[in-house]
Amino acid sequence: MNELPHCPKCESKYTYQDGLLFICPECAHEWPTSTEVHNETDDDPMVVQDSNGTPLADGDSITVIKDLKVKGSSAVVKVGTRVKNIRLAEGDHNIDCKIDGIGAMKLKSQFVKKA
């Protein structure tokens, strides 16, 4: 029978396995069963792809592929609008940019293609 590891937090020997985690019933500490845990760090660059799957980078130029309504305004970003010098950001709207005539905006990468 395999010996389960002791809890790294309180050194309890009463640990148990639940799926992909080891759990300590005494201190409620949980840790992964695999030693190959992937934590996102600064060494792992964020990968943002356009609607065609092409990777985007800071400073790229993009083209809008769908009319986009600007929230809180009657303005619309038209199909074919070209945006220069984008910045990639974390989150749902992962492109920060400045559009002529509209101003600073955040866009979703699924509505653009690399120019």
C-alpha distance (Angstrom), angle and dihedral (degrees) to the residues before:
residue distance angle dihedral
M1 . . .
N2 3.81 . .
E3 3.78 117.4 .
L4 3.81 112.3 -127.3
P5 3.81 116.2 -136.1
H6 3.77 121.9 -105.6
C7 3.81 117.5 -107.5
P8 3.82 109.4 -85.7
K9 3.80 90.6 -147.0
C10 3.82 104.6 47.6
E11 3.86 101.9 6.6
S12 3.81 91.8 -123.2
K13 3.82 114.7 165.1
Y14 3.83 93.4 -151.8
T15 3.80 97.9 85.0
Y16 3.77 122.9 140.5
Q17 3.79 136.1 -167.1
D18 3.80 122.5 -116.3
G19 3.79 112.0 -179.5
L20 3.80 107.9 -60.2
L21 3.81 95.0 -10.4
F22 3.79 137.8 77.4
I23 3.80 112.0 -141.9
C24 3.79 131.0 -161.1
P25 3.83 112.0 -147.8
E26 3.81 92.5 -161.6
C27 3.81 100.9 56.0
A28 3.86 99.5 12.8
H29 3.82 91.3 -124.7
E30 3.82 114.9 157.0
W31 3.80 127.1 -163.7
P32 3.81 134.8 168.4
T33 3.79 121.1 -90.1
S34 3.80 91.0 -140.1
T35 3.78 120.0 75.2
E36 3.81 89.5 -151.1
V37 3.78 98.6 79.7
H38 3.80 115.6 163.5
N39 3.77 112.5 -144.0
E40 3.80 117.6 -177.8
T41 3.78 108.9 -118.0
D42 3.76 137.1 166.7
D43 3.81 87.9 -89.4
D44 3.81 90.2 64.9
P45 3.80 107.5 72.6
M46 3.78 118.6 -144.1
V47 3.81 111.3 -107.9
V48 3.82 115.5 -145.2
Q49 3.79 119.1 179.3
D50 3.79 129.6 -166.0
S51 3.82 124.0 -129.8
N52 3.82 90.5 -79.4
G53 3.81 94.9 49.9
T54 3.82 95.0 -104.7
P55 3.82 111.9 144.3
L56 3.80 115.2 -115.0
A57 3.80 127.0 -148.3
D58 3.80 137.0 -170.2
G59 3.81 110.8 -76.8
D60 3.83 96.2 25.4
S61 3.80 123.4 134.8
I62 3.81 118.7 -125.0
T63 3.79 138.5 -172.6
V64 3.82 124.0 -140.0
I65 3.84 111.7 -122.4
K66 3.82 99.4 -168.4
D67 3.81 136.2 37.7
L68 3.81 105.6 -97.4
K69 3.80 122.5 -160.3
V70 3.79 113.9 -139.4
K71 3.80 108.7 -127.1
G72 3.81 112.9 -119.2
S73 3.79 93.5 14.9
S74 3.78 140.4 72.5
A75 3.81 90.5 -125.6
V76 3.80 121.8 114.4
V77 3.79 129.1 -158.3
K78 3.81 102.2 -136.7
V79 3.80 128.0 -138.8
G80 3.79 110.5 -89.8
T81 3.80 95.6 29.0
R82 3.79 107.1 150.1
V83 3.79 118.5 -141.3
K84 3.80 121.5 -166.2
N85 3.78 131.8 -157.2
I86 3.81 101.8 15.6
R87 3.81 125.4 -172.5
L88 3.79 123.0 -145.8
A89 3.80 117.6 -129.2
E90 3.79 138.7 -177.5
G91 3.77 119.5 -102.5
D92 3.79 140.8 42.2
H93 3.81 95.1 -48.0
N94 3.78 95.6 49.6
I95 3.83 101.9 175.2
D96 3.82 123.2 74.5
C97 3.79 114.2 -164.7
K98 3.77 146.1 146.8
I99 3.81 116.9 -120.6
D100 3.81 119.4 -159.0
G101 3.79 111.0 -111.8
I102 3.81 93.8 12.1
G103 3.81 107.6 52.0
A104 3.78 134.6 -144.1
M105 3.81 114.9 0.6
K106 3.76 143.0 165.7
L107 3.80 116.4 -132.8
K108 3.78 134.9 -170.0
S109 3.79 113.2 -119.3
Q110 3.81 91.7 -133.0
F111 3.83 89.8 71.7
V112 3.82 97.7 52.9
K113 3.78 140.1 62.3
K114 3.77 129.4 -155.2
A115 3.80 111.9 -97.6
